[in-house]
Amino acid sequence: MTIITRFAPSPTGPLHLGHAYSALLAHDLAMARRGTFLLRIEDIDQSRSRPEWEEQILHDLAWLGLSWPQPVMRQSARLAQYQSTLTALWHRGLIYPCTCTRRDISAAATAPQEGAPLTGPDGTIYPGTCRPVTPQTPVAPLPPPGTALRLDMRAAQSTLADAALTFTETGTPTNGHAEVIHTSWDDVHTSIGDIVLARPAMGTSYHLSVVLDDAAQGITLIPRGADLFDATVIHVILQHLLNLQTPAYHHHRLIRDDTGKRLAKRDDARAISKYRADGATPADIRQMLNLTRH
């Protein structure tokens, strides 16, 4: 099988060393097996995405020695696909509208009878305030854009029955072999909960769009940071619900600063453009990341 990897940055800030590591790794993994490396621009957050950031990201990636087929997929051009999928999930009774604010969720999760709030891939785990008492197939149209929509994990479990929530992990092989990661529904309910599939300001969410985009691009191997390991379980559930193939995943180490803090876009001092301006070469960046060519 031909390997297809991708790097999918959001144009909301500069490309830093952590991004460079993920992009170079995805590119190297594809090239090592004569596969294809794709670039995707994840710009569903139009309030924060900027053309100038996208332009700089493209320049930095090219400077690092990466190349990719054209045209580049942009999430902002795929809103109709996301909406169509949400409509299908709505009519299957798998999603429901939610009017809770972050403050509402935090207050409900910290109520005395609830105990200490649990944190999942999307922050505080949703306590189910707006969840229907009994999942049912709605006959009404999908709520208009601007409404938050959540995945009903109980309904998802009922739909998938005993389907195994598994994926192949190549990032931490045992004895030279990939591992098959299994997740139980009990873990899903306690550590993930009913996650948002459509945010009011976007009309979709990271979880929904990334699953649909990976399928549309035929991605077979997804290198991503270890901090997204729990989110991968969400994506596997969506792949099962939408009858999509589950790619293999490679959860790689995170790049941290000298104090051990994970790099973020606000860490401009670690931006690739800053290293370029200071005279670094692409080989220097690879050496900093302890990333040799395959």
C-alpha distance (Angstrom), angle and dihedral (degrees) to the residues before:
residue distance angle dihedral
M1 . . .
T2 3.80 . .
I3 3.78 112.4 .
I4 3.80 117.5 -128.9
T5 3.79 119.3 -174.6
R6 3.78 131.5 175.0
F7 3.76 145.4 -162.2
A8 3.81 114.9 -148.2
P9 3.81 113.9 -173.2
S10 3.80 125.8 179.7
P11 3.84 112.7 -129.8
T12 3.80 93.1 -132.4
G13 3.79 98.6 108.2
P14 3.80 144.9 -10.9
L15 3.77 125.6 -49.3
H16 3.82 108.1 -105.3
L17 3.80 133.9 -170.4
G18 3.80 92.6 -85.5
H19 3.80 91.0 55.7
A20 3.80 90.5 45.8
Y21 3.78 91.1 53.7
S22 3.81 92.8 51.5
A23 3.81 93.1 45.3
L24 3.81 94.5 46.8
L25 3.79 91.8 46.2
A26 3.81 92.7 50.4
H27 3.80 90.2 48.0
D28 3.81 93.8 46.5
L29 3.81 93.8 47.8
A30 3.80 90.3 53.4
M31 3.80 95.4 44.5
A32 3.81 92.6 47.8
R33 3.81 88.9 62.4
R34 3.80 97.0 34.6
G35 3.75 90.5 -108.5
T36 3.80 133.9 136.1
F37 3.78 130.0 -86.4
L38 3.81 115.8 -154.9
L39 3.77 132.4 -167.1
R40 3.81 122.9 -146.4
I41 3.80 127.5 -177.4
E42 3.81 111.0 -140.4
D43 3.78 100.1 -156.5
I44 3.80 103.3 148.6
D45 3.81 89.0 122.9
Q46 3.78 95.3 75.9
S47 3.80 92.0 171.3
R48 3.80 90.5 67.5
S49 3.82 104.6 24.4
R50 3.79 115.5 101.9
P51 3.85 130.2 -170.5
E52 3.80 90.3 -137.3
W53 3.81 91.2 57.3
E54 3.80 91.0 49.6
E55 3.80 90.9 50.1
Q56 3.80 91.7 50.6
I57 3.81 92.0 47.4
L58 3.81 90.8 52.8
H59 3.80 91.4 48.6
D60 3.80 92.8 48.1
L61 3.81 93.3 49.2
A62 3.80 91.7 49.0
W63 3.81 89.7 48.3
L64 3.81 89.1 53.6
G65 3.80 87.3 58.8
L66 3.80 99.4 -104.0
S67 3.79 125.0 139.0
W68 3.79 132.2 -177.9
P69 3.81 140.2 -178.5
Q70 3.79 120.1 -87.8
P71 2.95 141.7 -91.2
V72 3.79 100.5 48.8
M73 3.80 115.7 -138.3
R74 3.81 114.6 -118.9
Q75 3.77 122.0 -164.7
S76 3.80 91.5 -145.0
A77 3.81 87.5 68.4
R78 3.81 93.2 53.3
L79 3.81 102.9 58.9
A80 3.82 91.2 114.8
Q81 3.81 90.6 58.1
Y82 3.79 91.7 50.4
Q83 3.79 91.6 48.4
S84 3.81 91.8 49.3
T85 3.80 90.8 53.1
L86 3.79 92.1 47.8
T87 3.81 89.3 52.2
A88 3.81 90.9 52.3
L89 3.81 92.0 48.7
W90 3.81 90.4 47.4
H91 3.79 92.9 54.4
R92 3.80 89.7 48.4
G93 3.80 89.6 56.3
L94 3.79 93.0 -117.4
I95 3.81 100.1 121.5
Y96 3.79 134.4 44.5
P97 3.82 136.7 -170.0
C98 3.78 118.2 -99.4
T99 3.80 126.1 -161.7
C100 3.81 96.9 -179.4
T101 3.78 119.7 123.9
R102 3.78 123.1 -145.6
R103 3.79 87.6 -102.3
D104 3.82 90.7 52.8
I105 3.79 91.4 51.3
S106 3.78 93.1 47.3
A107 3.81 91.7 48.6
A108 3.81 93.4 48.6
A109 3.79 92.7 45.6
T110 3.81 92.4 50.7
A111 3.80 96.3 45.9
P112 3.85 111.1 129.4
Q113 3.80 93.5 -110.7
E114 3.80 91.3 51.7
G115 3.79 98.4 53.6
A116 3.79 122.9 -153.0
P117 3.83 113.2 -7.0
L118 3.78 117.5 -110.6
T119 3.78 121.8 -134.5
G120 3.79 123.3 -139.1
P121 3.81 137.1 171.7
D122 3.83 91.1 -65.3
G123 3.80 98.0 41.6
T124 3.80 122.8 -101.1
I125 3.80 108.9 24.0
Y126 3.79 110.1 -109.8
P127 3.83 111.5 -107.9
G128 3.82 93.5 -146.6
T129 3.81 97.9 -108.9
C130 3.83 95.5 151.2
R131 3.80 97.4 30.5
P132 3.85 113.0 124.1
V133 3.79 113.9 -108.3
T134 3.79 90.1 -128.7
P135 3.80 119.9 19.1
Q136 3.76 111.3 -122.0
T137 3.77 137.9 166.4
P138 3.80 108.3 -96.3
V139 3.79 117.9 -134.1
A140 3.80 93.6 -165.3
P141 3.83 121.3 91.0
L142 3.77 119.7 -91.5
P143 3.82 109.9 -81.6
P144 3.81 112.4 -97.1
P145 3.80 122.7 -94.2
G146 3.76 109.8 -78.4
T147 3.80 93.2 55.4
A148 3.79 120.0 110.0
L149 3.81 111.9 -126.9
R150 3.80 124.2 -161.9
L151 3.79 131.6 -161.3
D152 3.80 111.1 -117.7
M153 3.79 101.0 -134.9
R154 3.81 92.2 -167.8
A155 3.79 90.3 56.1
A156 3.81 90.0 44.6
Q157 3.80 90.8 53.8
S158 3.80 90.9 48.7
T159 3.81 90.8 49.6
L160 3.79 95.0 48.1
A161 3.82 93.7 40.7
D162 3.80 106.9 -176.0
A163 3.79 96.7 -10.1
A164 3.79 108.7 147.3
L165 3.79 113.2 -116.0
T166 3.77 97.0 -144.7
F167 3.77 139.0 139.1
T168 3.78 136.3 178.2
E169 3.80 114.9 -106.2
T170 3.80 116.4 -158.8
G171 3.80 97.1 170.0
T172 3.81 96.5 79.5
P173 3.79 106.3 30.1
T174 3.79 121.3 -175.2
N175 3.81 115.8 -139.3
G176 3.79 90.1 -11.7
H177 3.80 94.9 -55.5
A178 3.80 132.2 108.7
E179 3.79 117.0 -106.1
V180 3.79 126.5 -128.9
I181 3.80 108.7 -136.1
H182 3.82 117.4 -149.9
T183 3.81 124.9 -161.7
S184 3.79 126.3 -168.6
W185 3.79 124.6 -141.0
D186 3.81 88.7 -123.6
D187 3.79 88.5 61.4
V188 3.80 90.9 47.0
H189 3.79 92.9 54.3
T190 3.80 95.5 44.6
S191 3.80 100.9 38.9
I192 3.83 104.2 29.1
G193 3.81 112.8 20.3
D194 3.81 127.9 175.2
I195 3.79 102.7 -19.2
V196 3.81 125.6 -161.6
L197 3.81 116.6 -99.4
A198 3.80 96.6 176.8
R199 3.78 125.3 31.8
P200 3.81 119.4 -157.7
A201 3.81 96.2 -120.1
M202 3.81 95.7 43.9
G203 3.80 109.6 33.2
T204 3.80 88.7 -133.9
S205 3.81 138.9 35.1
Y206 3.77 138.1 -124.2
H207 3.81 91.7 -103.1
L208 3.79 96.0 53.1
S209 3.79 97.9 39.6
V210 3.79 96.1 46.6
V211 3.82 92.5 51.4
L212 3.81 93.1 49.1
D213 3.80 93.1 43.7
D214 3.81 94.3 49.2
A215 3.80 89.3 51.2
A216 3.81 92.7 47.0
Q217 3.80 90.8 51.6
G218 3.79 94.1 45.1
I219 3.81 93.3 -123.0
T220 3.81 111.3 -175.8
L221 3.83 100.9 177.8
I222 3.80 125.7 33.0
P223 3.81 117.7 -164.1
R224 3.80 109.4 -163.5
G225 3.79 139.1 152.7
A226 3.78 120.9 -78.6
D227 3.81 88.0 -116.8
L228 3.82 88.5 72.1
F229 3.80 94.7 56.0
D230 3.82 93.3 105.5
A231 3.82 91.3 46.5
T232 3.79 88.8 57.1
V233 3.81 89.3 67.1
I234 3.81 88.7 57.7
H235 3.77 90.6 50.7
V236 3.80 92.5 50.0
I237 3.81 89.6 52.9
L238 3.80 90.7 51.4
Q239 3.80 91.0 47.3
H240 3.80 89.4 54.8
L241 3.81 93.0 46.8
L242 3.81 92.3 48.4
N243 3.82 94.9 42.0
L244 3.81 92.5 -118.2
Q245 3.78 128.3 147.6
T246 3.80 116.0 -100.5
P247 3.82 111.6 -129.0
A248 3.77 123.3 -146.0
Y249 3.81 115.3 -98.4
H250 3.79 132.5 -142.3
H251 3.81 110.4 -163.9
H252 3.77 103.8 -164.2
R253 3.78 132.5 -164.8
L254 3.79 119.6 -83.9
I255 3.77 122.2 -114.3
R256 3.80 110.8 -124.3
D257 3.77 136.6 -175.1
D258 3.80 125.4 -114.4
T259 3.80 91.2 -81.1
G260 3.81 92.9 52.6
K261 3.82 95.3 -105.8
R262 3.79 116.5 142.5
L263 3.80 112.1 -112.1
A264 3.80 118.0 -109.2
K265 3.80 134.0 -176.3
R266 3.78 90.1 -97.3
D267 3.82 88.2 66.3
D268 3.80 93.5 88.8
A269 3.80 91.4 164.7
R270 3.81 87.0 70.3
A271 3.81 93.9 47.6
I272 3.79 115.1 128.4
S273 3.80 89.9 -130.1
K274 3.82 88.8 59.6
Y275 3.80 91.9 52.6
R276 3.80 89.5 47.9
A277 3.81 91.1 51.3
D278 3.80 90.0 50.2
G279 3.80 91.1 55.6
A280 3.82 102.1 -100.5
T281 3.79 119.3 152.3
P282 3.82 128.4 -141.1
A283 3.80 87.2 -106.0
D284 3.80 88.9 56.0
I285 3.80 90.3 53.8
R286 3.80 91.2 50.9
Q287 3.79 90.4 49.8
M288 3.83 91.3 50.0
L289 3.80 88.7 52.3
N290 3.81 93.5 44.4
L291 3.77 86.7 -125.8
T292 3.79 116.0 143.3
R293 3.75 123.9 -169.8
H294 3.83 117.6 -95.6
